[in-house]
Amino acid sequence: MIKKIFLATALLLLAVNTSLAQSNSAYTRFGIGDVEFSTSARKIGIGQLAVSVIDDNSISSLNPAAWYKFKGTRFSVDLSYTGLFISDNNSSSFYSETDFKGFSFGFPVSEDYGIGVATGLIPYSRVSYKAKEIAAGTESYTAEYEGKGGLSQIYIGTSVLLPGEISIGATLDYYFGNISYKTDINFVNQTTFPSQFEKLHKSTGFGSTLGILTPDLISVFGIKGVVSNLRLGASVKIIPEMDTDTLLISRSVTIEDTLFNNRTTMAIPQRVSAGLSFNLFSNYLITMDYAFQPWSEYKLANKTQNVLRDMHKISTGFEYKPGQILGASVWEQIIWRAGLSFEKTQYLINNQGIDQFSIFGGFSFPLGLENSIDIALQYSTRGTTDFGLLKENIFKLNFGISFGEIWFLRYDY
């Protein structure tokens, strides 16, 4: 198992080091950028949320209550490739990047009490853009704007099974990260020195994710039919105010000067997610989910931003999992997934809300009884070329490796 973990991590880190470029979404300039809903290729394949889904072959950071079904130790790492076509009324461009999506590690402690423990490192948000402005006039110049960075999350938590087969879970989360905003100004007149301004936000803080999951409501009410394993789930991600160091630096050919240096706070609104899932004919899984995050309440230095609005996301997903048949080939054991989502993103630019529609698909290719390669594809479109805005067509390829073995279990002799 240790060799598998080392090999998977080394391969993904190598891929990250060959990153092509920035994804270059100008919308990520606002707030803390694009927020990650899920980094797991399994969850992305069915719409990114799947808050009520129990999958003992994966670790969901969205709802720790789902960890109570761990049957063995699990380790997973994830990687994502993003291709972005961005256009306005006059031109279009293509950008791409490869990004490490973190790792997760979980194991069961007590099957009778539904105690599972998990920990991991995953991204929470991403800022990545680069743009150029050419100004002509008395003093012609070219201005280049670049932003990069984001917030990451380290979590550790557990689940427990209550009477009535209700599962609850909680994590302790630590958030950290740097976001850099640069402006480079180069003048056509060679006698005028170029200038660079950089604004830095360095944030740290603790938070928590709380989750709950109902038992199989079909079994509870004694209903028989084609529907089974009907569950409701919900989670809330809470981030109290984060300590944030802000720094403004001015650079010229020979001088670097700190214009502003201050410690303040960043208030990220809590995110609430809820969902329903059930099985049809035991092999088919259907999910329906909703997420809400009031970004209009986001504050930096106790000030809100008029370019942010409340985020709403709805999604639905489908999964086909073949039954375990003795002698079945590897190809007959592939798990297939598909999903759709609509999101009113947090961005409000020129008084126009930026909406996003996404289509998902994916599969899990077995590498053995407990191991798999997980692939998810996502195509999204957001924004418009009207009102001086940008239209983005986004393609993402998500790749994950998941290993499972039996650790920490006691045997009676």
C-alpha positions in Angstrom: 0.0 0.0 0.0 2.8 2.4 0.9 4.5 1.8 -2.5 1.2 2.4 -4.3 0.7 5.7 -2.4 4.3 6.9 -3.2 4.0 5.9 -6.9 0.6 7.7 -7.4 1.7 10.8 -5.6 5.0 11.0 -7.5 3.2 10.6 -10.9 0.7 13.3 -10.1 3.3 15.7 -8.8 5.4 15.1 -12.0 2.3 16.0 -14.0 1.8 19.2 -12.0 5.3 20.3 -12.7 4.6 20.1 -16.4 1.7 22.7 -16.1 1.1 24.4 -19.4 -0.1 27.8 -18.4 -2.7 29.8 -16.5 -6.4 29.0 -17.1 -6.9 32.8 -17.5 -10.5 33.3 -16.4 -10.8 37.1 -15.9 -13.8 36.4 -13.6 -11.5 34.9 -10.9 -10.2 38.4 -10.3 -13.1 39.0 -7.9 -13.6 37.8 -4.4 -11.3 34.7 -3.9 -11.8 33.4 -7.4 -13.5 30.2 -8.5 -14.6 27.9 -5.6 -14.1 24.2 -5.7 -17.2 22.1 -4.9 -15.5 18.7 -5.2 -12.0 17.5 -6.3 -12.9 13.8 -6.6 -13.3 12.6 -10.1 -16.1 10.2 -8.9 -18.2 13.1 -7.5 -17.4 15.4 -10.5 -18.7 12.7 -12.9 -22.2 12.9 -11.3 -22.5 16.7 -11.1 -19.9 17.7 -8.4 -22.1 17.6 -5.3 -23.7 14.2 -4.5 -24.0 15.2 -0.8 -26.2 12.2 0.1 -24.2 9.5 -1.7 -22.4 6.8 0.2 -19.5 5.3 -1.7 -17.2 3.2 0.4 -14.6 3.3 -2.3 -14.1 7.1 -2.2 -13.7 9.9 0.4 -16.1 12.8 0.1 -14.9 16.0 1.6 -18.4 17.5 1.1 -20.2 15.4 3.7 -18.1 13.7 6.5 -21.2 11.8 7.6 -20.7 9.5 4.6 -17.5 8.1 6.1 -19.4 5.7 8.4 -19.4 3.1 5.6 -15.7 2.8 5.3 -14.8 -0.9 4.9 -11.1 -0.5 4.5 -8.3 2.1 4.4 -8.5 4.3 1.4 -6.1 6.7 -0.2 -6.7 8.8 -3.3 -5.0 11.6 -5.3 -6.5 13.8 -8.0 -5.3 15.9 -10.9 -7.2 18.2 -13.3 -6.4 19.6 -16.8 -8.4 22.7 -17.8 -8.7 24.1 -21.3 -10.4 27.5 -21.6 -11.7 29.2 -24.8 -12.4 32.8 -23.9 -14.0 35.4 -26.3 -15.4 38.9 -26.6 -17.0 40.7 -29.5 -13.7 41.0 -31.3 -11.4 38.1 -30.6 -11.0 34.7 -28.9 -8.1 32.9 -27.2 -7.3 29.5 -25.7 -5.5 28.9 -22.4 -4.8 25.7 -20.4 -3.3 24.5 -17.2 -2.7 21.3 -15.2 -3.5 21.5 -11.5 -2.9 19.1 -8.6 -6.3 18.6 -6.8 -4.9 17.2 -3.6 -5.1 13.9 -1.7 -7.3 12.2 0.9 -6.7 9.4 3.3 -9.4 7.6 5.4 -10.0 4.4 7.4 -12.7 2.8 9.6 -12.3 2.7 13.3 -15.5 1.0 14.4 -18.0 -0.6 11.9 -20.6 -1.1 14.7 -20.6 2.6 15.7 -20.0 4.0 12.2 -16.8 5.7 13.2 -14.6 6.6 10.2 -11.7 9.0 10.1 -10.4 10.9 7.2 -7.8 13.6 6.4 -6.6 15.4 3.3 -5.3 18.4 1.5 -7.5 19.9 -1.1 -8.0 23.3 -2.9 -10.8 25.6 -1.8 -10.5 28.4 -4.4 -8.5 29.4 -7.4 -7.4 32.7 -8.9 -5.9 32.6 -12.4 -6.0 35.3 -15.0 -3.9 37.4 -17.3 -5.0 40.3 -19.5 -3.4 43.1 -21.5 -4.6 46.7 -22.1 -3.1 49.0 -24.8 -3.7 52.7 -24.2 -2.9 55.3 -26.9 -2.6 59.0 -26.3 -0.2 61.6 -25.1 1.6 59.0 -23.1 1.0 55.6 -24.7 1.5 52.5 -22.6 0.7 48.8 -22.3 -0.7 47.5 -19.0 -0.6 43.8 -18.2 -2.8 42.4 -15.4 -2.1 39.1 -13.8 -3.6 37.3 -10.8 -2.7 33.9 -9.4 -3.1 31.9 -6.2 -6.0 30.8 -4.0 -6.9 29.1 -0.8 -6.2 25.6 0.2 -7.8 23.4 2.9 -6.3 20.8 5.3 -9.0 18.8 7.0 -9.3 16.0 9.6 -12.6 14.6 10.8 -14.7 11.7 11.8 -18.2 10.3 11.5 -20.4 8.5 14.0 -23.7 6.5 13.7 -26.5 7.6 16.0 -29.6 5.5 17.0 -32.0 5.2 14.2 -29.1 4.7 11.7 -28.6 8.5 11.4 -25.0 9.3 10.6 -23.4 12.6 11.5 -19.9 13.9 10.8 -17.6 16.8 11.4 -14.2 18.1 10.4 -11.7 20.6 11.7 -10.4 22.6 8.7 -7.4 24.8 8.4 -7.4 27.3 5.5 -4.3 29.0 4.1 -3.2 30.6 0.9 -1.8 33.6 -1.0 -3.4 35.6 -3.8 -1.3 37.9 -5.9 -2.6 40.7 -8.1 0.1 42.3 -10.4 0.0 45.3 -12.8 2.9 45.9 -15.2 3.0 49.2 -17.0 5.4 49.7 -19.9 5.5 53.0 -21.7 6.1 53.5 -25.5 8.4 56.4 -24.7 11.6 54.7 -23.7 12.6 57.6 -21.5 9.8 56.8 -19.1 10.6 54.0 -16.8 8.3 51.0 -16.6 6.4 50.3 -13.3 5.0 47.3 -11.5 2.4 47.2 -8.7 1.7 44.1 -6.7 -1.1 43.5 -4.2 -0.8 40.5 -1.9 -3.3 38.8 0.3 -2.0 36.2 2.7 -4.8 34.5 4.6 -5.0 31.8 7.4 -7.9 30.6 9.5 -9.8 27.6 10.9 -13.2 26.3 10.0 -15.4 23.2 10.1 -17.6 21.1 7.9 -20.7 19.5 9.5 -22.7 16.8 7.8 -25.8 14.6 8.4 -27.1 11.6 6.5 -30.4 9.7 6.9 -30.8 5.9 6.9 -32.3 4.2 3.9 -35.8 5.7 4.1 -37.2 2.8 1.9 -36.2 0.3 4.6 -37.4 2.5 7.4 -40.9 2.7 6.0 -40.9 -0.9 4.8 -41.6 0.0 1.2 -40.8 -2.5 -1.5 -40.3 -1.8 -5.2 -37.8 -0.8 -7.8 -36.5 2.1 -5.7 -34.0 1.4 -2.9 -31.4 3.1 -0.7 -33.3 6.4 -0.6 -31.3 8.9 1.5 -31.3 12.6 2.3 -28.0 14.4 3.2 -26.9 17.9 4.1 -23.7 19.6 5.0 -22.6 23.1 6.0 -19.1 24.5 5.5 -18.3 27.2 8.1 -15.3 29.5 7.9 -15.0 32.1 10.6 -13.1 35.3 9.9 -9.6 34.6 8.5 -6.6 36.7 9.4 -5.3 38.4 6.3 -2.1 40.2 5.7 -2.4 42.8 2.9 0.7 44.1 1.2 1.0 46.7 -1.7 4.4 46.9 -3.4 5.6 49.3 -6.0 8.6 48.4 -8.2 10.5 50.3 -10.8 13.9 49.7 -12.5 15.9 50.4 -9.4 13.5 50.8 -6.5 11.1 48.5 -4.6 8.9 50.2 -2.1 6.2 48.9 0.2 3.3 51.4 0.0 1.0 49.6 2.3 1.2 46.8 4.9 -1.6 45.9 7.2 -3.3 43.0 8.9 -7.1 42.7 8.5 -9.8 40.0 8.3 -11.5 38.2 5.4 -15.1 36.9 6.0 -16.1 34.0 3.7 -19.8 33.1 3.9 -20.8 29.6 4.9 -21.9 27.2 2.2 -25.0 25.0 2.7 -25.5 21.9 0.5 -28.4 19.4 0.5 -29.3 16.4 -1.6 -31.3 13.3 -2.3 -30.2 10.0 -3.8 -31.7 6.6 -4.5 -31.1 3.5 -6.5 -33.2 2.0 -9.3 -33.1 -1.7 -9.8 -30.0 -1.7 -7.5 -27.6 -0.9 -10.3 -28.6 2.6 -11.2 -28.0 5.6 -8.9 -29.8 8.9 -9.2 -28.7 12.1 -7.4 -30.3 15.6 -7.0 -28.5 18.3 -5.1 -28.6 22.0 -4.3 -25.9 24.3 -2.9 -26.1 27.9 -1.6 -23.5 30.4 -0.6 -24.3 34.1 0.1 -21.3 35.8 -1.5 -23.0 39.2 -1.1 -21.9 38.8 2.5 -18.2 38.3 1.6 -16.1 41.0 3.3 -12.4 42.0 3.1 -11.4 44.6 5.7 -15.0 44.7 6.8 -16.1 45.9 3.3 -18.5 44.0 0.9 -17.9 44.0 -2.9 -20.6 45.1 -5.3 -19.2 42.6 -7.9 -20.4 39.6 -5.9 -23.9 38.1 -5.5 -25.3 35.0 -3.8 -24.4 31.7 -5.4 -27.0 29.0 -6.2 -26.2 25.7 -7.8 -28.5 22.8 -8.7 -27.2 19.5 -10.1 -28.4 16.0 -11.0 -26.4 12.9 -11.6 -26.6 9.3 -12.8 -24.4 6.3 -12.2 -24.5 2.8 -13.5 -22.7 0.2 -11.4 -22.6 -3.4 -12.7 -23.4 -6.1 -10.3 -20.6 -8.4 -9.1 -20.7 -11.4 -11.4 -18.3 -14.3 -11.0 -16.0 -14.4 -14.0 -16.9 -11.0 -15.3 -14.2 -9.3 -17.4 -12.6 -6.0 -16.4 -14.6 -4.1 -19.1 -17.8 -5.5 -17.6 -17.0 -4.0 -14.2 -16.5 -0.4 -15.4 -18.8 2.1 -13.5 -20.3 4.8 -15.8 -21.4 8.3 -14.7 -23.1 11.4 -16.1 -24.5 14.7 -14.7 -25.9 18.1 -15.4 -25.7 21.4 -13.3 -26.8 25.0 -13.5 -25.1 27.6 -11.4 -25.8 31.2 -10.7 -22.2 32.0 -9.9 -21.1 34.6 -7.4 -19.9 37.0 -10.1 -22.0 40.2 -10.8 -20.1 42.3 -13.5 -21.6 45.4 -15.0 -24.8 44.6 -13.1 -25.0 41.4 -15.1 -25.0 38.0 -13.3 -22.7 35.4 -14.7 -24.4 32.0 -15.0 -22.8 28.7 -15.8 -24.2 25.5 -17.3 -22.2 22.3 -17.1 -22.3 18.7 -18.5 -20.4 15.9 -16.8 -19.5 12.4 -17.7 -17.0 9.8 -16.4 -16.1 6.3 -15.4 -14.1 4.2 -13.0 -11.8 1.6 -14.4 -11.1 -1.2 -11.8 -7.5 -2.1 -11.0 -8.5 -4.8 -8.7 -11.2 -5.4 -6.0 -10.6 -2.2 -4.1 -8.5 -0.1 -6.5 -9.5 2.1 -9.5 -8.6 4.8 -11.9 -11.3 7.5 -12.0 -11.9 9.7 -15.0 -14.4 12.6 -15.2 -15.0 15.0 -18.1 -16.7 18.4 -17.6 -17.8 20.9 -20.3 -19.1 24.3 -19.0 -20.1 27.5 -20.6 -20.5 30.8 -18.7 -20.8 34.5 -19.3 -21.7 36.3 -22.5 -20.2 38.6 -25.1 -22.9 41.2 -24.5 -22.6 44.1 -22.1 -18.8 44.2 -22.5 -18.4 40.8 -20.8 -16.5 37.7 -21.7 -17.8 34.3 -22.9 -16.0 31.2 -21.5 -16.2 27.7 -22.8 -14.4 25.4 -20.3 -13.3 21.9 -20.7 -11.9 19.9 -17.8 -10.4 16.5 -17.6 -10.2 15.1 -14.0 -8.0 12.1 -13.2 -7.9 10.3 -9.9 -6.3 7.1 -8.5 -8.0 5.4 -5.6 -6.4 2.6 -3.5 -8.0 0.5 -0.8 -6.7 -2.1 1.6 -7.6 -3.5 5.0 -5.7 -1.8 7.8 -6.3 -1.3 11.5 -8.8 -4.2 11.8 -8.5 -6.6 14.8 -9.0 -10.3 14.3 -10.4 -12.8 16.9 -8.4 -16.0 17.2 
